[in-house]
Structure formats: C-alpha cells, structure tokens
Amino acid sequence: MLTPFLRACRTPDLRRRLLFTLGIVVVFRLGQNLPAPGVDVSAVRACAQAAAHGDRADVFSLVNLFSGGALLKLSVMALGIYPYVTASIILQLLTVVIPRLETLKKEGQAGTAKITQYTRYLTVALAILQGATVVAMAASGELFPGCGQRILYGTGILTVVTMVICMVAGTAVIMWLGELITERGVGNGMSILIFTQVVAVFPTEFWNIYTRKGGFTFALVTVTSLAVMAGVVFVEQAQRRIPVQYAKRVVGRRAYGGTSTYIPLKVNQAGVIPAIFASSLLYVPALAARLWPRNVLLNRTLAPLTRQDDLWHMVTLFGLIVFFTYFYVAITFNPTEIADNMKKYGGFVPGIRPGRPTAGYLDYVLTRITAPGALYLGLISLIPMLALSLFGATQDFPFGGTSLLIVVGVALDTVKQIESRLQQHHYEGFLR
C-alpha cells in the first residue's frame, strides 16, 4: 500500500497534491482544537479526562468519534463532518422518494451539482440543530454527567447563540476544506476528513487501554485489531463478477462490439452507510434520555438502548444494520436499468436472455450476495460492544466497528485513486 505513495512523491504534480492534502488536514486539526467562545478550557479538559477514564459507554460517543474528539473539547469544529454525512445519507434516501431529486440525478453533472447544493443547505440546518443541542447539554451539565464543574462562562442567550453560530460556521468551513481536497488534492475530500477524525482518537484510546489494563491486554488488543483489519480488507475487496458479452455488429465499414467484460458486485455493496445510519438512529434515544433525565418512564424505556454493552442495544443495532444494508443496496443498484442499458448496446449475460430475465438474474445474485455482506457489517459493528461487555474495554474500541470500516474503506479508495493518477502520468502508448 505504501508503494503508490512513494511513487507519487517522485511525480511533481502528485507530490503537490499530496502536500496540499496534508496542509488542509493540518488546518482541519488545528480548527478542531480551537475552543469556541465562552468555554472554560481548563474545566472542559478536566471533565473530558474524567469521562475518558470512566466507564461511560453510550451511543453519544459515536458523535465524538466522528468529530475526532473535538466534541468533548467544545471546539469551533466540534460537530465535525457528522452533519454532512447525515445530510448526504438523507438526500440519497430521498432520491428514491422525491421524483424531482431522481430527475436531477439523471441529468448528469448539472443535476449532481444541484443535489450537492441541497446537501449543503441540509447540512447547515442539521448543524444548527446539533449545535444547539450540544450547547444546551453543556449549559445544563448533561454533556459531562457527574463532572460538577461549570464548563461555560455564561449561559445567557447571547453566549449560546454565539457558540451555535461558531459551530455551524466550523461545519461550513469543513465542507469547504473537503471540496478543496477533492478539487486540488488526492482522494475524496470528505472521506479524507472523516478518515482524519476517526484516526485522531486512536492514539488516545490505545494509551487508555495500556494505562488501565496493562501491557498484556494492550498487546492482545493490538494483535486482534490487526487480524480484524486484515479480514475487513479481504471482505471489502471480495466481489462477484457477472460476465457480460457484447455482440459484434457492423455499422458501415466499422465493426463494433465483440468484447467481453463483467459487472462487479461487491460483497459489501452498501459500504459503511448502513452502520452509520443505524448508529445515528440509536443516537436519538440516547439524546432524548439526556435532554429529559427526570422523566422516569422515558429513561426506563430507553435505558437498554443507551448503553452499548446492553444486549438489547446490540440486537437492535444488528437488526437495523441488516435492514439498512438491503434497503440501501435496493435504492442504489437498479437491475432493471442496468439490463436495459446492456440490451441497448447489444450486451448480454451468457445463458440469460436480455431484458427482464437479465434484470431478474441480477436481482437474484445481488440479493444472495448482500446477505453475507449484511451479516458482515452487523458483526463488525458489534466488535466494540462485545469487547466492552467481555473485557471492559473503553467505549471507543480502537479498530472496531464503524471506525474500522471507515479507515479501511477510505485507505483503499485513496490508494486506488493514486494508482490511477500514476498510470496517467506514466502511460506509455503509441505517442511515445
């Protein structure tokens, strides 16, 4: 994996892109450590350390994971990329429901730009909602339960509004930085920033395991994490190739077709989206329990869903991931459209008639191959919960669950893009 990076450093254009990406990442991390106005930095640091050494393990920690630890610092970029991820998922789901969005999706680059603009607007709206929630929890003391220190200098309307505006502006800046990486850097900008946020918490979590559990547990966790990572890489690269042949046809004096190719169907066709969406839904009851801590009926009902080491939480999360895996694959992969395009250009699957039989065959294969992919996503997402309940590990188990899927997926995609650019720079064809 490191070979493409070494070759890219020897290419001037790619070297500039890599350095530009690295510079944006540095600016991004500096912004995540810049405290918002009205925050007592020393009190926040003390409360965050107490929370890190405690045994708290609720779904609220997922948001802190996606912010690279910036949420518990109440920084300007405390919300991180989480509002944008949620907005992107919502727009993708609405594309199937709203005909206008489906029409824009089929219009090519112009329609994609319009959908991107809608995603930005929705991101700002979600950032306002989440920023107001975080500031309200900080003002009421629910952000760090049991800390007892006052982390805000004031709880007036002006202070709250100023903090919310700064956090929303931080989210907007993150979107801009991601687009700069996509345009002038290497890889998908938003994916790179998500990768940065997730990886940023790994050193702290490893150090906490070493100091709290000792060297043997630390070594065991490290070996297990590397083994799980190798398994995830293997599954992420696995695919079922559907052979496709194109009939040879003569137009004038030229012959077209007569070639063979394939349709790659990945085992994990949905990626990390189902795990993120399922975790986001389970974040709602945890948030409700914190906003209304005195409601006895609400807390008793939601108590099993607010702790990651609870059996009902694991079962619910696993079921939601399996459901959203099938749902997301169904709305992103259209067998009928692919079969019609193949028929239009003279393509066919050997042994299958073009048209509706081809669509049925693709749907049959996709349904069967999605089953192990959904089970794989569910089991990978349960790794942190199982580690917590069996070994008493910290709530953000390193190299586990959603974080592991993000790290491996973004790393593989970035390496593929670098290799693609290297092939463009070092291609030796008839012109040389």
Steps between C-alpha positions, in 0.01 A plus 500: 500500500790737565652444153252730318574778749876463447454509123267799530764695695731471199237651268490884530125540440401223741752623756335844495159339541617288794659800673185707441286223653735476798483879549119497501501216753731700729271805477203278570658352814600846624140615463378199698719602793393868494251551787169670435434840667360483851661164586712444811783300343649375829161379627423327170839328505446376855149372425614334176780318681256379764266375229786325318600310816144414588290208385247703303411319178197644326407577142591865559866400464442436127464874437822563691668236282391674179625833635847362572455569871415866429147470638614440858735798459214729392717636218391713206487186284344289776228360271758374252382341177204323664229746376626465142503119520145497633383748234660295221328182618162676527531644146591158360194347665273783383618457141280189474199666664501846337468496117671840470819369661490186287476718187795710614705186558446396137598842360870433539747755637251789517252293701774370729610858571143593593470201736833599655361848562194350673735287710682814616176669604387192691843474663472854634150430633617181675804684634276764656288229664796297626697807606206630705463156659868477594508852646177435694646180644821684591304775672286254698795281597374194309796498259726373781273325751641499850779748426365775725705782342360792308641474146339817359573849624140599444170341398331811364325513164786698343762246605292205380423661164865596448619145570240349266593743221870419541436124487280533191767715336758235589289234325474724191878545499544122521282456191711760316825329603366166378412648160848652474656157556275345235587771248872558567611210716487121492191291568150594607526802729217412737623142533853623579367728775287219646808276493699771681237541772474127565876438505556800730347317798699177458817605691295615800293182507805276472670692781190468720497123447870476583475709820175344625535133397875444479743386233351154442154633420656772284692239297191281473290792377767600247533148355122456489454838332754418228339161439153655472639767267647231273162327490321825417741572214436150364121541510507856364694380195275195443259521207287285273574564134204458264638432148360719222555454127422751227385374162705601198320739265609675182412865438619612158857378468567481872437211735385569857466269799626147522663572838460341843485674834335450838277672756672504843260440789678557829416294806474825696315693232360754750834599658491662842170687447270246677720497812506880516126533444412231757729658758344840428152365573617349829652837587148648521385309812833571672456870425139497625605331824760772560272791416226375734690323781213539751242318288493162675281323241711624209827402662376153596377440145816627330752371754582177309567700182729759655781267608714321244567203729128419532367195313192682367719775359715244314198315361333823389817630336560170318141491371510863381830444317366193317181689406680812376752291305224346291317831479805700387604240243146496363495877442854533363514197268223477239513163317229606254691809389825306461323227299340760272834672438663166419221414257527842334869449419474133408629355825379183666588261782595159356210259546252777598262670257532883476244727659277390788668156554838675536354743755353210696831316494693806621246557777524133606881508516503837678251381763705189578833682512359778720412250775863426604581869452225604742606239757861614462409864563292409802771284659774757436287772661449281810873464567523806731192390697626145541842624607336731752274236653762220502825683579385834637677695226435867441190610316688602184671170436783568252487331162147383557155554361423801285845651549670192356275497193569869437878468540531199270253627240653848469856363496423253220313762296780757537765248394294407193469866400874556541574193286258628237677837484838325485384299199397823328842656561706195403289360220709388206289479186536561128586867551832417671 
